């Protein structure tokens, strides 16, 4: 029954089979292409840069005599404290991003790149 309806519709449209696609089909396929856009690069880059700064600060807080290490006085205390605070905030942001990744995908980009940079610098 549906076969008859389909054939009836084709006869009403006066459709004839062709060797190639019709211009309407070609136009519809070409029109569906979306332009390539790069989204969210700024959040990834910001996470990498802040993770780099925090990771360098954490790496410099271990050896004695380092700018942020033990026996470096007030500058070391402030720099080391800022690096530890940055690492703690990075962990907190990662936990929040993990729990609410559907609502805040940009935070997920930022936090994952941030922690990746901190871990890479601490392991190197």
C-alpha positions as YAML, in Angstrom:
chain: A
units: angstrom
residues:
- id: 1
  name: UNK
  ca: [0.00, 0.00, 0.00]
- id: 2
  name: UNK
  ca: [2.77, 2.45, 0.82]
- id: 3
  name: UNK
  ca: [4.48, 1.43, -2.41]
- id: 4
  name: UNK
  ca: [1.48, 2.67, -4.39]
- id: 5
  name: UNK
  ca: [1.43, 5.94, -2.50]
- id: 6
  name: UNK
  ca: [5.11, 6.48, -3.15]
- id: 7
  name: UNK
  ca: [4.71, 5.79, -6.86]
- id: 8
  name: UNK
  ca: [1.70, 8.10, -6.97]
- id: 9
  name: UNK
  ca: [3.69, 10.89, -5.38]
- id: 10
  name: UNK
  ca: [6.49, 10.40, -7.89]
- id: 11
  name: UNK
  ca: [4.09, 10.60, -10.79]
- id: 12
  name: UNK
  ca: [2.53, 13.75, -9.33]
- id: 13
  name: UNK
  ca: [5.98, 15.37, -9.06]
- id: 14
  name: UNK
  ca: [6.81, 14.15, -12.57]
- id: 15
  name: UNK
  ca: [10.13, 12.91, -11.25]
- id: 16
  name: UNK
  ca: [12.51, 11.20, -13.63]
- id: 17
  name: UNK
  ca: [15.57, 9.26, -12.46]
- id: 18
  name: UNK
  ca: [18.90, 10.85, -13.36]
- id: 19
  name: UNK
  ca: [22.51, 9.66, -13.46]
- id: 20
  name: UNK
  ca: [23.67, 12.32, -10.99]
- id: 21
  name: UNK
  ca: [22.25, 14.18, -8.03]
- id: 22
  name: UNK
  ca: [19.76, 16.92, -8.63]
- id: 23
  name: UNK
  ca: [20.80, 20.55, -8.13]
- id: 24
  name: UNK
  ca: [18.47, 20.81, -5.13]
- id: 25
  name: UNK
  ca: [20.25, 17.94, -3.36]
- id: 26
  name: UNK
  ca: [23.68, 19.38, -4.11]
- id: 27
  name: UNK
  ca: [22.63, 22.80, -2.81]
- id: 28
  name: UNK
  ca: [21.17, 21.33, 0.37]
- id: 29
  name: UNK
  ca: [24.34, 19.34, 1.09]
- id: 30
  name: UNK
  ca: [26.65, 22.29, 0.48]
- id: 31
  name: UNK
  ca: [24.48, 24.64, 2.52]
- id: 32
  name: UNK
  ca: [24.69, 22.35, 5.58]
- id: 33
  name: UNK
  ca: [28.44, 22.88, 6.08]
- id: 34
  name: UNK
  ca: [29.16, 24.87, 9.19]
- id: 35
  name: UNK
  ca: [32.19, 27.12, 9.37]
- id: 36
  name: UNK
  ca: [35.02, 25.85, 11.51]
- id: 37
  name: UNK
  ca: [35.22, 27.79, 14.75]
- id: 38
  name: UNK
  ca: [37.72, 27.48, 17.55]
- id: 39
  name: UNK
  ca: [35.85, 27.80, 20.80]
- id: 40
  name: UNK
  ca: [37.16, 28.05, 24.32]
- id: 41
  name: UNK
  ca: [40.85, 28.43, 23.52]
- id: 42
  name: UNK
  ca: [41.14, 31.34, 25.92]
- id: 43
  name: UNK
  ca: [40.05, 29.20, 28.88]
- id: 44
  name: UNK
  ca: [42.51, 26.45, 27.99]
- id: 45
  name: UNK
  ca: [45.32, 28.96, 27.56]
- id: 46
  name: UNK
  ca: [44.48, 30.74, 30.82]
- id: 47
  name: UNK
  ca: [44.47, 27.41, 32.64]
- id: 48
  name: UNK
  ca: [47.84, 26.49, 31.15]
- id: 49
  name: UNK
  ca: [49.42, 29.84, 32.06]
- id: 50
  name: UNK
  ca: [48.10, 29.90, 35.62]
- id: 51
  name: UNK
  ca: [49.04, 26.26, 36.07]
- id: 52
  name: UNK
  ca: [52.54, 27.05, 34.84]
- id: 53
  name: UNK
  ca: [52.91, 29.92, 37.30]
- id: 54
  name: UNK
  ca: [51.54, 27.87, 40.17]
- id: 55
  name: UNK
  ca: [53.64, 24.83, 39.23]
- id: 56
  name: UNK
  ca: [56.84, 26.86, 39.04]
- id: 57
  name: UNK
  ca: [56.00, 28.39, 42.40]
- id: 58
  name: UNK
  ca: [55.42, 24.95, 43.90]
- id: 59
  name: UNK
  ca: [58.63, 23.58, 42.39]
- id: 60
  name: UNK
  ca: [60.59, 26.51, 43.79]
- id: 61
  name: UNK
  ca: [59.21, 25.99, 47.28]
- id: 62
  name: UNK
  ca: [61.14, 22.75, 47.91]
- id: 63
  name: UNK
  ca: [64.89, 23.38, 47.72]
- id: 64
  name: UNK
  ca: [66.56, 25.60, 50.37]
- id: 65
  name: UNK
  ca: [67.83, 28.87, 48.96]
- id: 66
  name: UNK
  ca: [65.32, 28.91, 46.11]
- id: 67
  name: UNK
  ca: [63.35, 32.15, 45.67]
- id: 68
  name: UNK
  ca: [60.25, 30.60, 47.21]
- id: 69
  name: UNK
  ca: [61.89, 27.90, 49.29]
- id: 70
  name: UNK
  ca: [62.83, 27.57, 52.94]
- id: 71
  name: UNK
  ca: [65.10, 30.23, 54.47]
- id: 72
  name: UNK
  ca: [64.08, 32.78, 51.84]
- id: 73
  name: UNK
  ca: [62.30, 35.16, 54.24]
- id: 74
  name: UNK
  ca: [59.13, 37.10, 53.57]
- id: 75
  name: UNK
  ca: [59.29, 36.96, 49.76]
- id: 76
  name: UNK
  ca: [59.57, 33.18, 49.94]
- id: 77
  name: UNK
  ca: [56.73, 32.98, 52.43]
- id: 78
  name: UNK
  ca: [54.46, 35.11, 50.26]
- id: 79
  name: UNK
  ca: [55.45, 33.42, 46.97]
- id: 80
  name: UNK
  ca: [55.27, 29.91, 48.43]
- id: 81
  name: UNK
  ca: [51.97, 30.66, 50.13]
- id: 82
  name: UNK
  ca: [50.54, 32.02, 46.88]
- id: 83
  name: UNK
  ca: [51.73, 28.92, 45.01]
- id: 84
  name: UNK
  ca: [50.20, 26.58, 47.60]
- id: 85
  name: UNK
  ca: [46.98, 28.62, 47.57]
- id: 86
  name: UNK
  ca: [46.89, 28.49, 43.77]
- id: 87
  name: UNK
  ca: [47.33, 24.72, 43.81]
- id: 88
  name: UNK
  ca: [44.58, 24.38, 46.41]
- id: 89
  name: UNK
  ca: [42.24, 26.57, 44.37]
- id: 90
  name: UNK
  ca: [43.08, 24.50, 41.28]
- id: 91
  name: UNK
  ca: [42.07, 21.33, 43.10]
- id: 92
  name: UNK
  ca: [38.86, 22.97, 44.28]
- id: 93
  name: UNK
  ca: [38.06, 24.19, 40.76]
- id: 94
  name: UNK
  ca: [38.72, 20.68, 39.41]
- id: 95
  name: UNK
  ca: [36.32, 19.14, 41.93]
- id: 96
  name: UNK
  ca: [33.60, 21.68, 41.10]
- id: 97
  name: UNK
  ca: [34.21, 21.17, 37.37]
- id: 98
  name: UNK
  ca: [33.99, 17.41, 37.81]
- id: 99
  name: UNK
  ca: [30.67, 17.66, 39.62]
- id: 100
  name: UNK
  ca: [29.12, 20.26, 37.30]
- id: 101
  name: UNK
  ca: [30.85, 19.59, 33.97]
- id: 102
  name: UNK
  ca: [27.59, 19.78, 32.00]
- id: 103
  name: UNK
  ca: [26.69, 23.19, 33.40]
- id: 104
  name: UNK
  ca: [30.22, 24.66, 33.26]
- id: 105
  name: UNK
  ca: [32.22, 23.15, 30.38]
- id: 106
  name: UNK
  ca: [34.58, 26.15, 30.29]
- id: 107
  name: UNK
  ca: [35.55, 25.59, 33.91]
- id: 108
  name: UNK
  ca: [36.30, 21.98, 33.01]
- id: 109
  name: UNK
  ca: [38.66, 23.13, 30.25]
- id: 110
  name: UNK
  ca: [40.37, 25.59, 32.57]
- id: 111
  name: UNK
  ca: [40.71, 23.26, 35.55]
- id: 112
  name: UNK
  ca: [41.93, 20.25, 33.59]
- id: 113
  name: UNK
  ca: [44.65, 22.21, 31.80]
- id: 114
  name: UNK
  ca: [45.59, 23.97, 35.03]
- id: 115
  name: UNK
  ca: [46.07, 20.73, 36.95]
- id: 116
  name: UNK
  ca: [47.87, 19.13, 34.03]
- id: 117
  name: UNK
  ca: [50.45, 21.92, 33.98]
- id: 118
  name: UNK
  ca: [50.93, 21.81, 37.75]
- id: 119
  name: UNK
  ca: [51.44, 18.05, 37.75]
- id: 120
  name: UNK
  ca: [53.81, 18.14, 34.78]
- id: 121
  name: UNK
  ca: [55.96, 20.78, 36.41]
- id: 122
  name: UNK
  ca: [56.02, 18.98, 39.74]
- id: 123
  name: UNK
  ca: [57.01, 15.71, 38.08]
- id: 124
  name: UNK
  ca: [59.76, 17.23, 35.96]
...
